[in-house]
Amino acid sequence: MGSPAGSRHGRTAYLGVAVATALVLAVAVAVVRYAGSSGGEAGARQTSARTASLPPIGHVFVINIENKGFPATWGKHSAAPYLARTLRAKGTLLTQYYGTAHHSLGNYLAQISGQGPDRATQQDCAVYTRFKETGRVRKPQQVVGNGCVYPATVNTLPRQLDAAGLSWRGYMQDMATSCQHSKLGARERWSSATAREQYATRHNPFVYFRSITSHPSYCKAHDKPLSALGHDLERVRTTRTLSYISPDLCHDAHDARCADGGPGGLRAANRWFRTWAPKILRSPAFKKDGLLVITADESESVQRDSRGCCGEGPGPNARRPGIGGMGGGRIGALLISPYVASGHRSPTPYNHYALLGSIEDLFGLSRLGYARTVTHAFGSDVYTGSTARP
């Protein structure tokens, strides 16, 4: 299955035997395609300088809830007190963290690729269509066209991690089989919850990239049901460098009432975090060098909160970011780590592209897409004691 994670400076590379050759070729194609905008030696020096100033974080955990603005999640009257108070006290709250799109899917794609929204992803891809390119790549590394499943030449954070000898896994609650998605060109099967299944494809960004889905054994080894996370957390060597976690439609605060009849919204999310957050925080990998990021995809109202930040532009495939205006609204984010101060706040403006760039900086990777343009990445306002072990 996925490769075990080690320290940032000494991890062993892993690729499934069945797909190793194909992935190496895919990476080579991507390198050629994007070499013109990589910044060459100057970009490498900038990346190295950024990485040298950061703490030696070796394991990153990202969790997204759904459609909740900052006041609802983190405010005084939050319906998720474990999240808004208990966990909040353990880390630093980013009070000016913003989504990058309306609706959901564009935000998830931004977090792992830096690609801006297009017309199809702004509508959450009701049909699982192939992305059709209609022009040359534009700065910053934006493919031009429309559709849902990006061509294999589009670079992603998972492929960057592979090339660097690092590891990753997505963990999707209520996903019945690994790498679950509809057939290309078909109407999306998993778009709304049922009493038996509450998985949503649009909250699983990995299945929107042909560099992952065109290699079924590779995708199945890396895109897993949430139940696999418990085992992976047991040891440092089985915990991936990046663990990307999506609760289902009941427990991500998306649905006010769950399809199985139970209560939903932030109350359901609160129960989910009471179960899973301690498992992450007590894991050997987190205690050693972990960072947990908890945020939302977007705010709950297009009309009331379509704000953006950080110099975000509309990109070549959408008239403007989000359907209702700039970005996906103010959502906030909580960062917990042995290297992050407890009970602090940071007013520095961030968004999902900044999250991508911040993760790339930690592991010495070049920035992708709109992560190249953000004005801030996680730094001294977030990290404390960067040179000391926890």
NUKE-333885 format. One record per residue: x, y, z of N, C-alpha, C, O in turn. Coordinates in steps of 0.05 Angstrom, whole numbers, plus 5000, padded with zeros to 4 digits. Example, Ala and Ser with C-alpha at 12.3 -4.5 7.8 and 13.67 -1.06 7.14 Angstrom:
526448865156524649105156526449345156528549345169525749555142527349795143525850015157526850235161
//
This chain:
501749765000500050005000501750255000503950244988500950465013502450715012505050695026505350515043506950865020509550855032509550955060508151155066511050835079511250945106512751205106514551245089512051375124513351635126515551625146515351495167517751775140519851805159520352095165518452255162522752175172523252465176523352605150523552475129523252875151523253025126525852975110525752985086528052935124530652925111531452635104533452595090529852445113530652165107528351985105527951805122526752005084524551825079525051655055526451755036524051415054524451245031522151275012519851295020522751284986520651314966519151054962520250834966516651084955515050844949513150894926511751104925513150714908511050714887510250424882512050254881507750364879506850094874508249984849508550134829509049734850510549614828509049634802510249684780506449594803504849594779504649864765504149874741505250074779504850344767507350514767507250744759509550404777511950574781512850704755513350944753513050534734513950644708512150864697513051064688509450814699507551004689507751274704507551484692508151254730508251504746510851654741510751904739513051514738515551644731515251794705516152024702513951674685513551804659511752044662512152254650509652014679507852244683509252474696508752704688510952414716512452634728514252764708514553014708515452604691517252724671515752904652516753124645513352824644511752994627511153254641511353474629510353234666509653474681512053664684511753904682514353554689516753714692517253874667517854114667517053734644517453874618515454094614516154314606512854024620510754214614510954464631510554684622511754424656511754654675514454774679514754964695516554674665519154784669519355074663520755224676517755164643517855444635516955634657517755874656515355544676514355714697515355644725514255734745517455474726518355374752520155564766520655534790521255754752523055944765525955854764527756004773526455614755529255514752530755524778529655464800533355594777535055604800534155804821534355754845533156034811532156244830529856134847529756174871528055994833525755874848526655674868525655654890528655504861529755304879530955434903530655334926532455654899533755794921531655904940531955894964529456024929527356134945525955914962525355954985525455684949524255464963526055364986525055315008528555344980530455255001530555445024530755365047530555705019530655905040528155895057528355915082525855865044523355845059523355605078522655625101524255375067524255125082526055145106525455035127528455265102530455285124529355435148530355395170527455615144526455785166524155655181523055775199523255415172520955295183521555065202523754955201519754995220520254765238520254505223519154485201521554305234521854045220519353875222519353645232517053975213514553825213514753605192515553655169514053365200514253135182511653005175511552845156509453075189506852955183504753165185504453295205503253205163501053405162498353265159498053085143496453345176493753235175491853475168491953675181490253445147488453645138485553535140484953325129483853685154481053605157479253845148479654065158477353795131475453995122472653935132471653705129471354135143468454115147467154275124468554385107464454285124463054385100461254615106459654615125461454825089459455035087458955175114456655215122461155255128460855395153462755635154465155605151461555865158463156115160464356135188463755975206466156325191467756355215465956375240466456235259463956545241462356575266460956315274460856255298459956165254458555925261460355715273459555575292462755685263464555475272466055565297466255415317467155805297469055885317467956105336469356185355465556195332464456405348463556315376463656075382462756505392462056465420459756265423459756115442457956265404455656085406455755845387453655745378458155755380458555535362457055285373457155225397455755145355454454885362456454655364455654425368459054725361461154515363463154605385465354685378462354575410464054685432466754535434468754655442466754275428469354135429471254245409473654275415470254305385471954415364472654705370474954785369470654865378471055155381472355235407473455455409472355065427473555135453475754945461478055025466475154685462477154485472479454465453481754505461478954415427481154405408482354675402484754705399480654875402481555155398483755235417485555375410483455145442485455215463488155075459490155155471488254875441490654725437492454845414494654755410491355045400492855135377492455435371491655585388493155505346492955785337490655805317490555655298488855985322486556035304487256245284487956475291486956185258487356375237484656515231482856395219484456755241481856895240481157015213478857085208483157035195482657155169483356955147484657015127482456705151482856495131480356475114478156465125480656465087478456475068478356235050480456115043475956165041475655975019476356104993476756354992476455954972477256064946475156024925475556124902472855904931470855854910468155804924468055724947466155834909463455734914462755574889462755694867462055314889461355164913463754994922466055084920463154754933465154604948467654524932469954584940467254394909469354254896471854424890474054334894471354674880473654844874475554884897477954924893474454884921476154924945477954684950480354714957476854444948478454204952480654184931482854104937479954244906481954234885484154434889486554384884483454674899485454874905487454784925489854844923486554624945488354544967490454344958492554324971490054204936492054004928493154044900494853894891492354264887493454314860493954604854495654664837492654794868492955074861491455154836491855384827489754984825488255054802485755214810484455154830485155434795482855594801480355454791480455264776477955554800475455424792474855474762475755664750473255284751472155334724469155304726468055264748467755324704464755324705463655054716461755054731464954834709463954574719464554534748462754454763466954604757467554554786466054754803465454694826465454994793463755184808460955074813459655164831460154884797457554754800457754474812455854324810460054414823460554154837460353914819460053694829460653954793460953734774458753524777459353294785456353594771454153404772454553184752453452964755456153234731456953024712459953004714461453204713460952754717463852704721465252714694465952504683465652954684466752994657469753024657470953104677470952954635473753004630474153304626472653424611476353414637477053694632477953714603479753574595476753894588477553944560479154194557478054414563481554174549483354404546482554554520482154434499482554824523481854984499483955194493483555364475486155194507488255384502490755304517490955104531492855474514495355424527495255484556493555634566497055354571497155404600497855694605499555814592496455814624496956094631498056114659497655944676499456334664500556384691498256424710496256564703498456324735500556154746499855854743498355744759500855734722500555444717497655364715496955144725495955524703493055464701492455344674492955464653491355094674490454984649487855124640486255204657487555164614485355324604483355134592483954964575480855164600478654994590476454964611475955144627475154734610472854694628472454394632472954234613471554324655471054044661471853974689472454144705471753714695472053624723474653474728476053534748475353284711477653104716479953204700479953184675481953314713484253444700486053244686486453024696487253334664489153154650491553084666492253224685492852864659495152764674497452964675499252934692497553154657499753354657499453564679501353714683497153574692496853774713498153674739497453454749499953824749501453734773499753774798497953934799500353604818498853604843500753564866502953484863499753634890501353584914501953284917504253224924500053104913500752824915503052744897504852594905503052844872505252764854507852894862510052774859507753134873510153254884511353084907513753044908509552994925510452824947511652574937513752484947510452444917511552204905514352254895516252094901514652464880517252524868519452584888521752534883518552684912520552754933521052514951522452534971519752284946520152054963518552064988519151935008516352224988514652255011511952105006511552004984510252095026507851925024505352085029505452295042503151975020500552105024498251905023498551695011496151985035493651835033491252015038491352205054489051975023486552095029484851895044484851655038483251995063481551825080478751945078478252165088476851795066474151885061472151725077471851485072470751855095468751715111466451625093465451765076465551375098463251255085463751195056461851135041466251205047466851115020466850805020468250685037465350685003464950395004467450244994468150035005468750344973471150214962473250434958472650664953475750354958477950534954477750664926476950534907478450914924478451064899475751064886475451014862473651114901470951094891470151344876470351574887469251314851468351544835466651434812466651194806465251614800463551534777465251494752467651554752464051384731465451344706465551614691463751774694467751644676468051894661465651924642464851744627464452164643462252224626459552164638457452224627459552024661457051944674456052154694457652314704453452144699452352324719453452224746453651984751454152414764455352354789453552194807451252274813454451954815452751774832452751864861450751824875454951974871455152034899455152334904457252454912452952464898452752744902451052824926451353054936449352654935447652714959447452464976447752234966446952505001446952285020444452115018442352215011444751855024442451675028442651545055444751585069440651405064440651285090442951075093443751015115443850965070445850755070448650865064450650735071448851095051451551185042451551495042449851615029453451615055453551905058456252015048457052235055457651865031460051955018459352144995457352104981461052344991460752534969463252544953465352614964463152484927465552484910466752764910469252784910465152974910466253244908467953334932469353534931467953174953469653234977472153054976473553044996472652924954474952754951476552854927476152744905478253044930479453184907481353004891481853064868482352784902484252624889483152484864484652424845480552434864479352294841478652474818477252404799479652724819479152914797481752974782482053174768483652784784486252814770486952554757487152344770487252564730487852314715490552204723490951964720492352364733494952264742494552064765496451904771492252074779491651884801489751674791490351434795487551744779485451554773486151374749485051154747487851454732488551284709490351054716490950884700491251044741492750824752491250704775491750774798489350524769487450424790488750314815487850374837490850154812492050034836493450254853493350234877494550444840495850674854493650834869493950894892491450894855489351044868488150894891487651014912487750634888486550484910488350454934487450434957490950464929492850454951493050714967493950714990492250934954492651194967490051344974490051524991487751264963485251394968483451184982482151024969483251205009482150995025479751075041479351315046478050885049475950945069477251035095479450965102475751195110476751315135477651095155479451145171476350865154477050655173480050575172481150475191481350625149484250565147485950745164488250675170484950985171486551175186487351075213489651115222485550935227486150835254488650655254490350685271488750475235491150305233493650465227495750425239493450645207495750795199496950975221499351035221495251065239496151235261497651085283498851215300497650825282498750665304501850705306502950685328503150745284506050765283506951005266505551085248509251105272510351325256510851225228510251375209511850985225512550895198510150835180510450825156507850805192505450755175503751005172501651005159504551225185503051475182504251635159506651675158502551715141503451845116504452135122503552255141506152225104507052505106504652695105504452885120502752645087500252795085497952605089497652405074496252665109493752515113491552725109491252915124489952675088487852865080485152735086484552525074483552855103481252715115478652865110478453105115476652725099474052835094471952685109471452455102470652805129468252675141466052655120466052785099464052475126461852445107459852675110460152855126457752665093455752885092454252925118453153145122454152735135452952765161454852905180454053085194457352825181459252905201461053135194462653225210460653245169462253475161460753735164461653945155458453725178456753965184455154055159453854255161455253905137453953995113450953975115449554165109449853745123446953705124445953765152446953655172443853925154442653985179441553745193441653725218440553555178439653305189440753075171440653095147441852875184443152665169441052495154438752465163441952375132440152215116439251965130437151845123440751875150439951635166438051705188437251535204437251965190435352055210436552185234435052305251439152175237440452285261440952585257440652695235441552725279442153015277444753065262446652915265444753275246447153345231448353605239448453675263449353765220450454025225452954015243454253805244453554235256455854255272455754065296457853995307453353995306453153805328454253535320455653405336453653445296454753195286457753215282459253025289458653435271461453475267462953475294465153375296461753595314462953605341463353325352465553265363461453145348461752865357463952735341465552575353464052785315466152665299468952745309470752585311469353005314471953095324472652985351474952935357470652945368471252825394472252545392473752445409471552405370472552135365475252135351477151995360475552295330477952275313480252465321482552395317479652705331481852885338483652765359486152775356482652635381484552515400486252295388488552265396485052145369486651935356489052045341491251935342488652275328490852405314492852525333495252485331491852675353493552815371495152635389497352705398494152385394495652195411497452015394498851845406497352035368498851855351501851915353502652145358503551705351506451755353507451955332509252115338506351955308507352135287506652425294508352595290504252475303503552745311505252845334506353065333505652675354507252765377510152815369511552985380511052665349513852705340514252965325516053125331512553015304513053245287510553315271510753375247508253295283505753325268504653615267505253785283502853655247501353905245498553825236498153695215496553905252493753855245492454125236492654325251491254125213489854355202486954295200486154105186485254445213482354415212481154665200481454885210479654635177478454865165475854785152474954555156474654955136472254895121472754945091474755075084470954835075471354885046470655175039472055315025468255265049467155525042465255615064464455455081464455865063462355955082459655855072459355765049457555875089455055745083453255895064451355785054453856145059452056305042453556455020455256615026452856394995454056534973453356824974454956994969450856884981449957164980451157325003451957554999451457205027452357355050455357365052456457555064456757165042459557165047461057045023461656805023461657215004463157134980465857274979467057294957466857355002469357505002471757324997471657085001473957444989476457304985478757464997478257675010481157364993483457515003485957434987485757284968488157544995490757454987491357494958492957344946490157694946490657754918489457544898490357524876487457394908486257194891484957314866483557514867485557194843484357284818482457084807482256854817480857154787478856974776479956734761478656524758482356754751483456534735482356544706480456694701483456374688482556394660479956244654478956274632478956084673476655914667474056004681472055864678474056224696471756314709471656614707473756754708469256734705469057024703469957154729470957384728469557024751470457124777470656894796469256694792472356914817472556684836469956654851468756854860468956414853466356374866464056454848464456614830461656364854459356434839458356714847457456864831458556774873457457024883459457244886458757464894461957204878463957414880466657294886467257064881468357464898471157384903471257164925470257204947472356944918472956734938470656594950468356604939471156454972469056284985468356375012467056225027469056625019468256725045470156665068471956505065469756805090471556775113470656535129468356515139472556345133471856085145473556035170472755885188475956145171477756085193479155815190478255645175481255775205482655525206484155495233485055695244484255255243485655205268488055035262487854825249490455115273492854965269493854865297494055025315494354605299495254485324497754325318497854165299499854375334502454235330504154275354503854475369506154105358508154155378509654415373510954525391509554515348511054755341509254995339510155215330506654975347504755185345503855275373503355105390503755535378502955635404500055555410498355565392499455495435496755435444495155685451496255875462492655685444490855905452491456165439490556375449492856165416493556415403491656465379490256285370491756705368490356785344492356915325494357035333491856885299493457035279491457175260489757045249491857435257490057585238491257595210490157725192493457455205494657455178492757335158491557125163492357455135490457345115491657095101493857095092489956895100490656645086488256545071485956625075488756355053486556205039487555935032489755855040485955785017486655505010489255484994490755294996489755684977492255684962494655724981496755604977494255885001496355925021496855665037499155615044494755515042495155255056496855075038498654945048496255055013497854894995500754974995502554814998501155244992503955344991505355295018507755235018503955305040505155265066506054975069508154915081504354785059505154505060507554455042509354315050507454565019509754535000512254645012514454525010512154875025514454985038515654805059518154775061513954675075514954495096516654275085518554185098516054175061517453945050519354015027520253845013519854275024521854365004520854324976522454274958518254344971517054304945516554574932516054774946516754594906516054834892512954884894511454684896512155124893509355184895507855154869508955204847505355064871503755004847501555214844500455314864500955274819498655444813498455694828500455844831496055754839495756004854497156014880497256224893498255794889499955804913502455964908503756064926503156004882505456164875505056464879506956614879502456544881501856824881500956924909500657174912500556744929499556834954501557024968503956994965500457204984502157404997503357305023505357415033502157095035503156995060502956685060501156565049504956555073504856275080505356255110506456435122504656025122504955995151507756055159509655935149508056235178510756305187510856365217509756215233512256575224512756635252510256705268510156685292508056785253505556835267504256575276502456585294505056355265503856095271505855915286505155805307508255895276510155705288511755845310512556075308512155695332513755785354515855575361515255335357518155655371520155455378521055295355521455055357521455425331521955285307524555115307524754915293526455185324528955045324529154835347531154695349527054825364527054645387525254415382523154435369526054175391524353945390522053975410522454105431519753865405517553885424518053725449516353725467
//
